[in-house]
């Protein structure tokens, strides 16, 4: 069973439970409409040996990354993060100095974005550190961006360059922990202001953040929206080799679809506001579930798959 097969199985097991007004499993965050506003909530877990290596990263970096990857999913819904709940499972050798440095990084980034820490839990661990963050955000209900809102003929775009994080993980696994790419891997930057700005644009239809690689994440938009996609390989803004840029993940840049007749205005406004381009990399199609990789406008037999946990 794959990770998303497991999620689908859990969703089916729970589908008879009352929704109580919530929009649940299937997007970056759960959504609770509150009149003209919406509360968004998400939880994410980081496990030692899977998401970070203690010997390769400073505790302060791990603290910042644990928060940043959670702020990113709120931004992907077009919302502003407001508070988090933090739960930690810690072995004895992570107490004292390590946890103090971890919390220093976590609270630094919280302060930078005006996000409160409002609760959590701690427990002992027999082996390894586990960090679980629940994040809460809010936005006008009309600004919520869902994976299910793409329309055939949309422009597919990313809000930043891809591949540095994947290249950095490769460096770390090779024992090179001080390279610029390794730094990028351990210090992701959530595109919060960008997500809020894009959330306010009606031309933007679907949006999510790139955590498992565009090669996986575009498929989530396709599945939820009932569309296909053509991705033009020469247009992918890569800071590493193309396969790493498309497949490695953990770039936490925003992946979005934009109405074709509104893309030029959105891209121009984005560059004026943030000083860097919005990169068009393809388009959605009416061929539901069909993902094609194009070179010079023609389909290629190359295949790209993003990261999967199972």
N, C-alpha and C positions, 0 to 999 in steps of 0.2 A: 504494500500500500504506500502510495506517495503521500507527501505532506498534505497536498490539497485534496487528495482522495480521503484522507483522514478527516479533514475539515468538513468535507461534504457529507461524510458518514455521520459525524457529530451533528451537523445541521439537520439531517433527516431525522435523527433520533429525537431532536428537540422541537421539531416543527409543530407539534400539537400543543406546546406550552403557550400560555397567553403572551401576546406581544406587549401588552400594557402601554401601547403608544409608541414603542421604540421601533426604529428600522434597524434590524439586527445583522446577522452574519452575512458577509459578502462584500463589504467595503472596507476602506482603511479604518473607519471608525463607525461605531454605532451612533445613531442619530435620534435624539428626542426633540421633536418640535415643541416649542413653548411660545405659542402665539406667533408673532412675526420673527422670533428668534429661534435658534436651535442650539441645544447642548450636544456636543460630540464627545465620545469617550472611546479610548482604546487602551489595550494592555500589550506589553511586549516584554519578552524575557531574554536575558543574555546569560549564557552558561560558560563558565571557564572551560577552556579546551575546545569550545565550539565557536564562540563569538570573540573571545580574547584569550591571550596567553599572558599570564602574570609576569613571566620572566622577560617578555618582549615589550611591555608597555608600562608606563608609570600609572600608579593607582589614580592619580589626578586625571590622566587621560581617560581611563576607563570610566571614571565618574562622569566626565563630560559626555563621553560617547553614549553612555547608558541613557542619559537624558536627551541628547540630540536626536537619536533615532526615533524617540517617541514624539518629540516636538514635530518631527518631519511628517508624521502621519496626520497630525492635526492640520498642518499647513496644506497637505494634499487634499483636504476637504474644503479648503478655502476659509478656514477658521483661525482664530487667534487662541493659542494655548493660555490657560489661566492658572491651572493648579495641577499638581501631581501627588500620587501616593506611591511610596517607595517601600518595597519589601526585599529583605536581604537574608540569604542563607549563607552563613560564614563558618569556615573551619577555624580552629583555634589560632592557626598561624596567620590569619588575616585580621585578627583583632589588633587593637592598639594602633600602631603607626599606619598600617595599610588602610584601615577603614577611615582614619582621620584624613588621609590624603584623598581617598575616594570621595568623601563627603565635601572636601574643599573644592574639588573639580565640579561636583554636582551642584553645589550651591553657587559657585561662580557663574555657571551658565544659567542657572535659574534666575539669578539677579540680572544678568545681561538682558534677559527677555521678559522680566517682570512676572515670573511664574512662581507661585507659592508652593511650598511643600506642606501638605495638610494632613498627612498621616502615613501609616504603613505598618510593617511588622518586621521582626527579626527572629531568626531561629538558628540553631546550630546545624552545621553540615558535617557529615562524616568524611566527605571528600569533595573539594572544589567549591568555588563561589558561584552562587546563582543570584542574579539581580532581576527583580521584576518591577516594572514601572507601569502605573496606570495614569493616564494623562486625560485632563478635561479641558475642553475648549468651547468657544461659543462664537456665533456669527449670525447675521441675518439669515433667516431660513432660505431666502431667495438666492443666497450666495453659495449654498452647499453644492459642492461638485462631487458627483458620484461616478463610479466606474461604468455604470449602466446607461450613461447619457450620450455616448458617442452616436453619431449619425453617419451613414454611408456618405462618402465624399468629403468628410472632415480632413483637415491637415493634421498629421501626427507630428508633435514637436517635443523637444526636451529643453528645459530651462537652464542647461549648463553642460559642460563637457563631461565625458564619461571615460572610465577606465583607470583613473589614477588609484582608486582604492583597491581594485583588483591587482594592479601591479604592485601596490604596497604590500598586500598580503603575501604575494609571491616573494617579495624581498624579505619579509619577516620570517617566512618559513625557510628561507635560505640563510637565515642568521644575520641578515642586513637590516638592522632595526632603526638606523639613523638616516635613511634616505628620504628625500622629499616625498616620494610615493608612500613610504611607510608612515610618515607623518600624516599624510592625507587619509590613509586608512584608519588611523587611530583618532583622528580629529575631524569627523564629518561635520559639515555645517548645514543645519536644517534651513530650507528656503522659506522661512516664515513670512517675511514681508512680501516675497514674491507670491506665495500661495494666497495671502490675503488680497493682494492686488488682482491676481488672476481670478479669484473668487468673485470679485466685483464686476467682472466682464461677462456680459451675457453671451458673447461670441464663443467663450470657452465652454465646451460641453462636458467632457469627461476628464478626470484628473486623478493621478495617484503618484506616489513617490517610487523611485527606482531603488528597490532593496535587493531584489534577486536578479537584476539584470534586465535590460529592455527585452531581451529574447524571451524571458518568462513573463514580464509584467505587461507587455502589450497583449499577451494572450488573455490576461484577466479582463482587460477592457473589452476585448473581442467577445469573450464568452458572456460577460454580463450585458453587453449591448447588442449582441446578435449581429455582429458585423465581421468582416474580414479586414486584412491590412496588407498593404504593400510597403515595405521598408526599403529605401534606396541606400545601399551600403556606402556609396561614396559621399553621402551627406551626413553620416554619423560623425559627430564631433568627438574624435577619439584622442585621449591623452595617453594611450597605450596601443598595442596592436588591436586590430578590429575585433577579434574574438574575445579578448579581455574586456573591451569596451562594451560589448553587447551581452556578455554572459556572466561576468564575474560578480556584478552587483555591488551593493553597499556604497553607491555613489550618492544616494539620497537627493538626487536632482528630481525635479518634477517632470513627469511624463503626462502630456495632455493632448486632447484633440480640440481643434478650433474650427468653427465654420469657415469654409474656404473663402467666402466673400468678405469675411471679417479678419482674416489672418494678417493681412498687411497692416491694418490699423492697430491690432493687438501687438504685433511684433515691434512696430515703431514706438508705440507707447511704452512697451516693456524696456526697450533699449534707452529711451529717454529717461525713464524712471530709475533703472538699475545700472546703466552704463555698460551693458553687455547684451549680446543678441539672444533672441529666442530662436532655436535651431529647428527648422522644418526637416524631418527625416523621412517623410512618406505620407500616406493617406489611408483612410479607411475605405472599405469597399462593401458592396452588397453581397459578396460571397461569404456568408456567415461561416466563421470558423477557419477560413482559409488564410494562412499567413504566407506571403511570398516575399523572398529576398531578391531584390533587383540590383543588377549592375548595368549602368548605362541604359536604364529603362527596360531591361530584359530580365526575365526570371533566371536565376542561377540554381544549380543543383546543390549549392552549399547549404548546410543546415546549421543553425545556431540554437542552443538551448541554454537557458539560464540556470542558476543555482537551485538545487532541490535538497531538502534536508533528509529525505528518505529515498 
